[in-house]
Amino acid sequence: MTTSIDQVLDRIPAWSGRSPVATPLAGGLTNRIYRVDVAGASYVVRIPGEDTHLLAIDRGNELHNTRAAAETGISPRVVHHIPDLDVLVLEYIDAETMTAATMHRPGRPAQLAGALRRLHAGPRFRDDFDMFRITRRYLHICRERRIRIPDDYLDALPHVARIEAAFARRPLPTVPCHNDLLAANILDDGRRLWLIDFEYSGNNDPTFELGNTCQELGYDEPRIAELCASYFGEPQPEMLARMRLNMVLSDIGWTLWSAIQAAVSAIEFDFWSWVDERWDRARAAVDSADFARWLQTLEAAGAIESPRPSPVAGPSTRGDGIEAPRL
């Protein structure tokens, strides 16, 4: 049975008798989200959608990681949790929700790199995130439930295997990553960026975070290079190649996510359009000469010399002075 916002309001003892007012917030593709104003303060209530376990979401992992990210000052604090409903109540941040257009403004990639360095330098997350493993899980679900996928999807699996083998020969130490930075999961309060919605968070290769983010934000080559240079200190060819391969991998994996959502989600959204968009982009990438060049860059490289992100800088209400992780 779907949880209603009224059921949630009735479960928060501190709000009892204070006439909380709930206003739906737009933008959620998996959950229902509300702003709640009560006693002069504002909060965000997140109610999970149906069948989200099919999307590889673990609510216990999400709760742990949201709290860990808040310790760095990069994410709002959890102020209440209703375990049996998997409902989160978070502090409300008075900030602008980003769009692809606002994340394309000059200097945004460098600002985003700073936010990611802060997150990646924070406490380890509970679980790991591995897009190779998640893609296999999604494919199993699609087969088991006879969910429609692109006709030629299986043709991409040998390319995925090549990427996985290249990364396995030269693994990077994992760091706590968000792994799902659509523009709507980034807020700007006028001073700095905040990251929200840690459903897919986990310890991961930082170049997946960087590459997936570039793909979600529609970054072009100059912006991809700027994000890489701002994070690592220079646009290292190997790190750029890893980012580009992870852009392809994210499209291949999220294609299946979109197909599952198209089959099970009750949210009013054309998820199949995302299947088409992501799959067309992935196919074009693996068929390009660039794909072979990115792989060759990794296959020809020597031993990793522990690339280090640039030092974390900039003001923060929490987590000042955090050093960037050594990779």
HELIX and SHEET records of a PDB file:
HELIX    1   1 ILE A    5  ASP A   10  1                                   6    
HELIX    2   2 PRO A   13  TRP A   15  5                                   3    
HELIX    3   3 THR A   52  LEU A   55  5                                   4    
HELIX    4   4 ARG A   59  GLU A   71  1                                  13    
HELIX    5   5 PRO A   83  LEU A   85  5                                   3    
HELIX    6   6 THR A  102  HIS A  104  5                                   3    
HELIX    7   7 ARG A  108  HIS A  120  1                                  13    
HELIX    8   8 MET A  131  ARG A  145  1                                  15    
HELIX    9   9 TYR A  153  ALA A  156  5                                   4    
HELIX   10  10 LEU A  157  ARG A  169  1                                  13    
HELIX   11  11 ALA A  183  ASN A  185  5                                   3    
HELIX   12  12 PRO A  206  LEU A  217  1                                  12    
HELIX   13  13 GLU A  221  PHE A  232  1                                  12    
HELIX   14  14 PRO A  237  VAL A  264  1                                  28    
HELIX   15  15 PHE A  271  VAL A  286  1                                  16    
HELIX   16  16 ALA A  289  ALA A  300  1                                  12    
SHEET    1   A 5 VAL A  21  LEU A  25  0                                        
SHEET    2   A 5 ASN A  31  VAL A  38 -1                                        
SHEET    3   A 5 ALA A  41  PRO A  48 -1                                        
SHEET    4   A 5 VAL A  87  GLU A  91 -1                                        
SHEET    5   A 5 VAL A  78  ILE A  82 -1                                        
SHEET    1   B 3 GLU A  96  THR A  97  0                                        
SHEET    2   B 3 ILE A 186  ASP A 188 -1                                        
SHEET    3   B 3 LEU A 193  LEU A 195 -1                                        
SHEET    1   C 2 VAL A 175  CYS A 177  0                                        
SHEET    2   C 2 GLY A 202  ASN A 204 -1                                        
END                                                                             
